[in-house]
Amino acid sequence: MDPTYKSKMTTYVNEQIPKLKTVNNDDLESMFENFSPDQIVETSGLTAEEVVDSFRLSLITESLTEQYSETYKLGAKMFGAEWLNDYVVGFWEPDENGHADPFKNILLDFGVDQKVITDEINEAKHTTDYKIHHEAGFSPIALTTYGMIQECITDYWYELQRDFFPKSSNTNKVISKVKGREALHTVQFRDLTAFQLEADPSLLPEIIHSTINFSMPSNHIPVVQDIEAKTQEWLPKMDGEVTELLRRIIFHINGSLNDKTRLGQLLTEYASASESRFLSLVPNHVLSGAISHVKGGYGLVGEIILEQLGLTASEPDMPKDFNESIQFKIKSILKRWAIKRMNLEGLLHSNNLIASTQQND
């Protein structure tokens, strides 16, 4: 591992801490604008009850920040990653701590009783022990990978909830502020993941493991599990798209890997671990085995996915001789064949990556 690694991580974390920003009281007090679920239903495919439940899910999940923080700190202690502990304690946890209050105010504005809200939060805290359900790994790079994906999904979910309200409303503006913090956290976790991989490329399997075993925290909160199970069905009713969420997740994963071959390996192994098919008519375990034995196979997968999602893929090197020309033509044929059969949403629906579009905080 690069001997300057720890110094680089510490420097980056120290640069992030001054960016700490919490939701202030003026913001919170401005949110009582007499909105009702019935108003929101007029511009949404959800029912009034589903609208309320979507915000219950956000509130309850955000209310367990301390438990998620404990998970990060446990991993930092296990692996001696002082920089990760400093980031979580000095920035991430205090930055997140105010995110539950806006969703609480929305529910109060909807007419939900204060006692009902308080009782539900307390029940969630007493019936949940998040760290024992965290299966994405406790190594620093597994945790930062998890954080990157989780915050990316959260950012998109809040974007959809924000758009329930008029752009000129204070409620819209406050949710925008919270969403902006989640977007920042996504980038921070992405950068922390990239730095670790750059220092030690052998950590790629940890990133792949974290992605394959990813599951949003709300999957493990009994109070809202039944709501969480409906979020994928709700996404299009909230004017969201599964493919758009996939595009955002892949954008950040690719940013952390900085290599289409690594991306192709990650996506191939992820698809192989799932039940859905990456390519129509081809079982994923068969496809994965074939790709792993083809020179440049993983890079081809990464290239195809990036192009299909409208993300930038590095231009392939033009052939320099006859042999390379033959390989280039074969690769082009395979690429066209794969694109016609690509099932991007199958990649998503297969596992936990978007089994919940909901968030930690």
N, C-alpha and C positions, 0 to 999 in steps of 0.2 A: 504493500500500500504506500502511496505517496506520503513521505514523511511530513509534508506541509499540510496534510489533510485536516488535522484537528485545528490548526491555526486558521485555515481557510473557513472552516465551519463556524468557529467562534467569531471570526470577523463578520461573517454574513449575519449571524444571529444578532450581534451587537448593533449592526446597521438597521435591523428591523425593529428593535425595541422602541426607538423613538417614534415609530409610526403608530403606536398604540392609540386607539381612539374608541371611546365608548359612546353609547346612545345617551344623550343628556335629557334632563327632566323636561326642558322646554319642548323637545321633540315628542316625548311621551304624552305630555299634557295637551299637545295640539291634535292628538289623534281622535278625540271624541267628536266625531262629525255626524253622528246619527245615521250611519250606514246600516242597512239591514241585509240579511242573506237573500231576501226576496228581490232586492235591487240587483244584486250580483248575478242572480239566476238569469236575469234578462239578457245578460251578455255572456253567459256561460252555458255549457252543456250539463253542468252539475245540478243536482237538486239543492234546495235550501239546506237540507240536513247534511248533504255531502260537503257543501261549502263550509259549514260550521266544523265538521269533522276534519277537514283539511287543515284548518287553523288549530284545532285541538292537537293534531299530530305534530304540527310545527312547535307549538308551545311545550308540549310534554317532552318531546325529543330534546329541545333546547334546554329544558330545565335540569337535565342530567349531565351538564357540562363537567361537573366535578368528577364523575365516574369515568368519562372519556379521558380526562386529564390524568387520572390515576393510572390508566392503562399506558399512556405515553411515558409517564414518569417511571413506571415499573420497568418498561423496556429499556429506558435510559440507564437505570440503575443496574440492570442485569448485564448490560454490555459496556458499562463505563462511558457512556456517551453524555458527558457533561453538557455539551453544546445543545443536545436535544432537551435536556431538563431545563436549561436556561431559556430556551425558546418557549417551551410550554408554560413555565412559571412566570417568566418575565414579559411574555407577549400574548401567546395564544389564549390561555385560560382567561386572563383579565379582559382581553379584547372580546371574547365570546360571552362573558358573563351577563352582559346587558341585552343579549339577543332574544331572550324569552319575553321580556316585558312588552315589546310592541305587539306580539301575538296575543298576549294576555289582554291588552287594551282593546284589540280588535274584537275579541270574544265578549268583553264587557260591553263594548259598543253595540254588539249584536243582541245584547240582553241576556247573556249567560250569567247566572248567579255567581257572585264572587266566592261563596263558600264551596260551590260545586267545583270551581276551578282549583281552589286551594286543596280540597280533598283529593282531587285527581292527581295533582302534582305530588302530594305526599304519598299517595298510594304507589305511584310510579317509582319514586325513590326507594320505598321500602320493599318493593317486590322485584327490583332489578339489581343485578350485580353484573354490570356489563363486562368486566375484564375476564370473567370465566367463560364468556361466550365468544370472545374475540379470537377468531381462528386464522386471521390473516398474517400472524407472526408477530413476534416481539422484538426482533432485531431492529435497529434504527432505520435501516433502509426499507424494511417491510412496513414499519409504522408510517414513515413519510410517504410511501407509495399509497398506503391506505388513506392517509389524510388528504392527499392530492385528489384521489378519485371521489372520496366522500364529500369534500368541499365543493368540487366541481358539480356534483349532482345537486347539492344543497343550493348552490348559486342559481342553477336553472330552475329549481322548484320555486324559489322565492321570486324569481323573475315572473313566473306564471301567476303566482299569488298577487304580486304587486299589480299586475295588469287587470285584476278584478276591479280596481279603483281608478277613478278619473286621474289623469296625469297631474292635474292642478291641485289635487287633494293633498292634505298633509299626510294622510295615511300612506298614499303612494310614495311620497317623498321619504318617509321614515323607513319603509320597507326597502326602498332603493339604497338607503345608507347601509342597512344590514346586509343586503345583497352585495354591495360593494366590498364589505369586509370579507365576506365568504370568497369573493373573487380574488382578493389579495391573499388570503390564506392558501387558496389553490396554487397560486404562483409560488408562494414561499415553500410549500411542501414539494412542489415540482423542482424548484431550484435545489433544495436540500437533497432530494433524491438524485438529481443529476450530478451534484458535487461528489456524492459518495460513490456512484458508479464510475465516474471519471477517475477517482482515486484507486478504485479496485474493481475492474471489469468482471471479476469472478462473482460479484454480488448479483449478477443478472438473475440467477435462479430464485433469489429472495424476492425480487420484484415480481417475477412470474407467479410465485407461490402466493404472494399477497393479492395479486389481481384475481387469480383463480378462486381464492377463498374469501374474496370480498363479500361483505354483507352489511347493509346499512344498519346502524344502531337500533332503529325502530323495529327491526325484526326481533329484537331481544327485550323489548319493553312490553310486558303483558298487557298493560292498560291500553296500548294503542296497536297491538299486533293485528287486530281485526281491521283496523282502518288502513294500516300500512299495506295489507294484502290487496287493497283496492287501488292503490296509487297508479299502477301501470295502466289499469283500465281507465282511470280518470285523466291521464295525461292528454289524450287528444280532445277530451271534453274541455280542457283548460287552454285550448289552442296551442298545445305543445306537440312535439313530434319525437318519437323514439329515435329516429335517424339523426335528428339535430342534437339530441343528448349524446348519442354515440359519437358524433363528430367532435363535440367538445371534449369528451373524455379522451378520445384517441389523440386529439391535438395536444393535450397536456402529457399524456403518456409518451407520445413521440418526442415531445420537447425534453422530457427527462432522459430518454434513451439516446436521442440524437443520432439514430442509426436505423435505417429502414430494415436492415437484416435482423437486428435485435427486435424491432417491432413485429416483424413477420414471425419470428420464433415465439414471441409472447402470445400473439393472437392465435397462432396455430396450436400451441399447447393449451391455451384457454379453450379453444373450440373443441379440442380433443377430449378435454375433461368434462365437456357438457353433453347434453342429450340431443340438442338440436344439430342440424347439419349446416356446415359452413358453405358447402357447395351442394346443390340439389343432386340427389341420387347417390351421393358419395358419403358413406359414414365417416365421421370425423377422425376416428382412430386410424382408419385406412389412409385417409388423406394426410394426416400428420406423419405417419410412417413414411409415406412416399416423398413428401416434401423434404423431410430431414435427410433423405439420401440423394437428393438432387442438388448439384452444385448451383448455388445462388437461389435455391428454392425459397428460403425464408425471405430473402430480399425481394423476390418477386411478389410474395404475399403482402409484404409491407407496402410495396409500391402500388399494388392493385387497390388495397384498402384506402390508402391516402388519396389516390386519384378518384375513387368512387365516392369518397366523402367530400371531395372538393378541397382537399388539403394539399399543400405543396409537397411533391415528391421530387427528390433530386433527379436530374436528367441522367438517363443511362449513358454510359460511355459508348461512343460509336466504335464499331469493330475496326481493328487495326490490320487484321490479316484474314485469310480465307477461313481458317478454323473459327476465329471469333465471329466472322460473318455468318457462318452456319449456326453457331450457338445463338447469335442475336435473332436470327429468323425463327429458330425453334422456340426461343423465349417469347417472341412476339405472338406466335401462334397459340402457345399455352396461355398467354395473358388474355388474348381475345376470347379463348374458350372459357377461361375461368370467370371473366367479367360477365359473360352471358348467364352464368349459373350461380353467381354470387348471391348469397342470402345474408345481407348485412343485419337485418332485424333478427334473423335466426341466431346470429352470433350473440345478440343481446338477450333475447328471451330465454336463452339456454341456461343461464346460471343466475348467480346473485347480483351480477354487476348492475342490472337495472331491474331486478326483481322488486326493488323498491326505489321509487324516484324520490323518496324522502331522505332525510338527512340526520346526521348528528347535528351539532350546532356549528 
